[in-house]
Amino acid sequence: MSSIVSETEYYYQDGFYAPSCDDETNTLQTDASSKSGKNSKEKQKRDYTHVFQVKSKLTSMPIKIRAFETLQIIGAPIRNAITGFPCRNDDNKLCRYGSADEYNYFKTRDISNLKKPGLVFFYDSPEQYERHFHRTLPENVVSQWNGP
Protein backbone atom coordinates (compact mmCIF):
# COMPACT_ATOMS: atom_id res chain seq x y z
CA MET A 1 0.00 0.00 0.00
CA SER A 2 1.49 3.29 -1.02
CA SER A 3 0.93 6.40 0.98
CA ILE A 4 0.30 9.76 -0.59
CA VAL A 5 2.07 12.66 1.04
CA SER A 6 0.19 15.92 1.00
CA GLU A 7 1.88 19.15 0.00
CA THR A 8 1.25 20.72 3.38
CA GLU A 9 3.82 18.47 5.01
CA TYR A 10 6.54 20.01 2.84
CA TYR A 11 5.31 23.55 2.96
CA TYR A 12 7.82 26.20 3.92
CA GLN A 13 7.95 29.97 3.87
CA ASP A 14 10.66 31.57 1.78
CA GLY A 15 11.66 33.81 4.67
CA PHE A 16 12.54 30.81 6.82
CA TYR A 17 14.32 28.68 4.22
CA ALA A 18 18.10 28.56 4.31
CA PRO A 19 19.52 26.04 1.80
CA SER A 20 22.92 25.86 3.50
CA CYS A 21 21.38 24.66 6.75
CA ASP A 22 19.74 21.27 7.35
CA ASP A 23 18.61 21.78 10.93
CA GLU A 24 15.31 23.64 11.29
CA THR A 25 16.28 25.30 14.56
CA ASN A 26 19.40 26.79 13.01
CA THR A 27 17.38 27.97 10.05
CA LEU A 28 14.92 29.76 12.29
CA GLN A 29 17.67 31.31 14.41
CA THR A 30 19.54 32.52 11.35
CA ASP A 31 16.43 34.11 9.93
CA ALA A 32 15.39 35.65 13.24
CA SER A 33 18.82 37.13 13.88
CA SER A 34 19.04 38.66 10.42
CA LYS A 35 15.52 40.02 10.79
CA SER A 36 16.22 41.56 14.19
CA GLY A 37 19.44 43.05 12.84
CA LYS A 38 17.50 44.79 10.12
CA ASN A 39 14.89 46.07 12.55
CA SER A 40 17.51 47.30 15.00
CA LYS A 41 19.25 49.24 12.21
CA GLU A 42 15.95 50.80 11.21
CA LYS A 43 15.17 51.62 14.85
CA GLN A 44 18.63 53.07 15.32
CA LYS A 45 18.17 55.28 12.29
CA ARG A 46 14.73 56.37 13.56
CA ASP A 47 16.21 57.31 16.93
CA TYR A 48 18.40 59.92 15.26
CA THR A 49 15.74 61.22 12.88
CA HIS A 50 13.73 64.36 13.55
CA VAL A 51 11.16 65.97 11.28
CA PHE A 52 10.78 69.72 11.11
CA GLN A 53 8.17 71.80 9.36
CA VAL A 54 9.46 74.96 7.70
CA LYS A 55 8.16 77.33 5.06
CA SER A 56 9.62 77.04 1.60
CA LYS A 57 11.34 80.15 0.20
CA LEU A 58 9.75 79.65 -3.20
CA THR A 59 6.15 78.77 -2.40
CA SER A 60 5.76 79.89 1.25
CA MET A 61 4.03 76.55 1.80
CA PRO A 62 5.01 74.41 4.79
CA ILE A 63 7.28 71.49 3.95
CA LYS A 64 8.62 68.68 6.11
CA ILE A 65 12.36 68.20 6.48
CA ARG A 66 14.04 65.14 7.94
CA ALA A 67 17.29 65.71 9.82
CA PHE A 68 19.62 63.30 11.60
CA GLU A 69 20.92 64.41 14.98
CA THR A 70 24.33 63.69 16.48
CA LEU A 71 24.06 62.42 20.03
CA GLN A 72 25.58 64.80 22.56
CA ILE A 73 27.76 62.16 24.17
CA ILE A 74 31.52 62.54 24.16
CA GLY A 75 32.90 60.03 21.67
CA ALA A 76 29.62 59.52 19.78
CA PRO A 77 30.06 59.47 15.98
CA ILE A 78 29.29 62.72 14.19
CA ARG A 79 26.40 62.18 11.74
CA ASN A 80 25.72 64.16 8.61
CA ALA A 81 22.38 65.86 9.24
CA ILE A 82 21.13 65.18 5.70
CA THR A 83 22.27 61.62 5.03
CA GLY A 84 22.48 60.23 8.57
CA PHE A 85 25.78 58.53 7.76
CA PRO A 86 28.64 58.83 10.24
CA CYS A 87 31.31 61.28 9.07
CA ARG A 88 34.86 60.08 8.47
CA ASN A 89 38.15 61.96 8.38
CA ASP A 90 40.97 61.64 5.82
CA ASP A 91 42.31 58.52 7.57
CA ASN A 92 38.86 56.89 7.19
CA LYS A 93 38.34 56.97 10.97
CA LEU A 94 35.02 58.01 12.45
CA CYS A 95 34.78 61.65 13.48
CA ARG A 96 33.73 61.88 17.11
CA TYR A 97 31.64 64.37 19.07
CA GLY A 98 33.79 66.32 21.52
CA SER A 99 37.00 65.89 19.52
CA ALA A 100 38.89 68.26 17.23
CA ASP A 101 36.98 66.69 14.32
CA GLU A 102 34.01 68.90 15.24
CA TYR A 103 35.82 71.94 13.84
CA ASN A 104 35.75 70.47 10.33
CA TYR A 105 31.94 70.66 10.19
CA PHE A 106 29.34 73.40 10.42
CA LYS A 107 27.44 72.73 13.64
CA THR A 108 23.91 73.91 14.41
CA ARG A 109 21.65 73.44 17.39
CA ASP A 110 17.86 73.32 17.39
CA ILE A 111 16.39 74.72 20.60
CA SER A 112 12.76 74.90 19.51
CA ASN A 113 11.69 72.44 22.22
CA LEU A 114 12.60 74.18 25.46
CA LYS A 115 11.68 71.17 27.60
CA LYS A 116 14.51 69.08 26.15
CA PRO A 117 18.16 69.91 25.48
CA GLY A 118 18.83 71.21 21.99
CA LEU A 119 19.46 68.84 19.11
CA VAL A 120 22.87 69.07 17.42
CA PHE A 121 23.26 68.78 13.65
CA PHE A 122 26.48 68.72 11.61
CA TYR A 123 26.83 69.89 8.00
CA ASP A 124 29.74 70.07 5.58
CA SER A 125 29.24 73.83 5.16
CA PRO A 126 26.82 76.66 5.98
CA GLU A 127 25.54 76.48 2.42
CA GLN A 128 24.54 72.84 2.95
CA TYR A 129 22.55 73.90 6.03
CA GLU A 130 20.85 76.70 4.07
CA ARG A 131 19.81 74.30 1.30
CA HIS A 132 18.59 71.68 3.76
CA PHE A 133 16.47 73.96 5.95
CA HIS A 134 15.49 76.49 3.25
CA ARG A 135 16.94 79.33 5.31
CA THR A 136 19.43 82.10 4.73
CA LEU A 137 22.17 82.63 7.29
CA PRO A 138 23.60 86.07 8.07
CA GLU A 139 26.48 86.95 5.76
CA ASN A 140 28.95 87.31 8.66
CA VAL A 141 28.33 83.68 9.74
CA VAL A 142 29.03 82.37 6.23
CA SER A 143 32.11 84.57 5.75
CA GLN A 144 33.48 83.61 9.18
CA TRP A 145 33.15 79.93 8.25
CA ASN A 146 34.73 80.36 4.81
CA GLY A 147 37.59 82.43 6.21
CA PRO A 148 39.21 85.60 4.88
N, C-alpha and C positions, 0 to 999 in steps of 0.2 A: 504494500500500500504506500503510495507516494503522498507526501504531504505538500500542500501548497503554502508557500510563505507569502504573507500579505506585504504590500509595499510599506505599510506603516511601521513594520519592525525595522526597516532600514532607513527610515526617514531621518534626516539631519538638517540642521539649519546651516546655511553657508557661514554665518558669523561664528559658529562654534566648530567648524571643521578645520583641522590642521593636518595636512597630509604627511608631514614629517613625524607625527606623533601617533603611536598606536594606542596609548593608554588614554581613556576618556577623561580621567581626572586631570591629567597633565594638559589635555586639550582645553578643558574648561578653565584651568588656572591661567594658561597662556593667554586665552582670549580675554579673561576678566582683567588680567594685569595690563594688557595693552589698552583695553577700553578705559580703565581707570586712569591710566597715564594720559590718555587723550583728554578726558574730562578734567583732570587736574591742571593740565596746561591751559585749557579754556577758562577754568575758574581763576587760575593765576592771572591770565590776561585780563579777565573781567575785574579783578581786584584793583588793577591799576588804571582802569578806564573810567573816565568821567565825561559826561555829556553836558555841554553848555549851550545855551540858546543866546545867539547874538543877532543883531540886525545886519543884513548885508549892505555893503556900501552902494551897490548898484541898484538894488530893487527896494531897499528899506524894509524888506520882509524878514521876519525872523527865520533863522536857519539853525539847525543843530550841528554842533561840532563835537567830535570825539577827540579827547586828549588823554595821553598816558602819563600818569604822574610818576615821579621818582620818589621812592620812600625816603623819609627823612631820618634815616638810620645810618650812622657812620659806617662806611664800608659797603653800603648797598650799591648795586650797579646803577649807573646813570642811564636812564631810558630816554630815547628820543621821543618827544611829546607827540609827534605825528605818527611815527611808525610803531612805537612801542618796543622796538628792538634795543637791547643794551648797546651802549656806545663803546667803541674800542679805540685805543690809541695806536700810534704808529707801530708799536711792537706787538700788536694784535692782542693786547691784554685789556681786560675790562676796565673801563673808567669807573672810579668809585666816588660815591658821595662823601664829602668831607676831605677829599685829597686835592692835590694841586691840579688834577684833571678837570675840576670844576671850572677853572679859569679859561678853558678852551671852548666853553659853550656859553650861549646867552641864556641866562637863568631868569625865570619869572616866577612869581608867586601869586596864587589866586586866594584872596581873602574875603570872597563874597559871603561865605558862611562863617559868621562870627562865633558860632558855638564850637567850631572845630578849628584846629590849627590850619594854617594856609597850606594849600597844595603847591608843590614845587614842580615846575616843568622846565626841561632843558631843550634848547634849540641850537642849530648850527650857527645861526646869525639872527640879528634883529629883524631882518627882512623876512626870514622864514616864519618868525612869530607873527609879523604883520599879515602875511599871506594866509596863515592858518586861522587866525582869529578875526580877520577882516577889520583890522584896526590900523591906525597910523600912530606911530610913536613920535614923540618930540624929536626934532632934528638933533638937539644936543646929545640925546641918548644914543642915536645911531652913529653920530660922528665920534663920540667918545669910544664906542665899541670898535669902530673901524680904524681909529687912531689918526694921527696928524697927517 
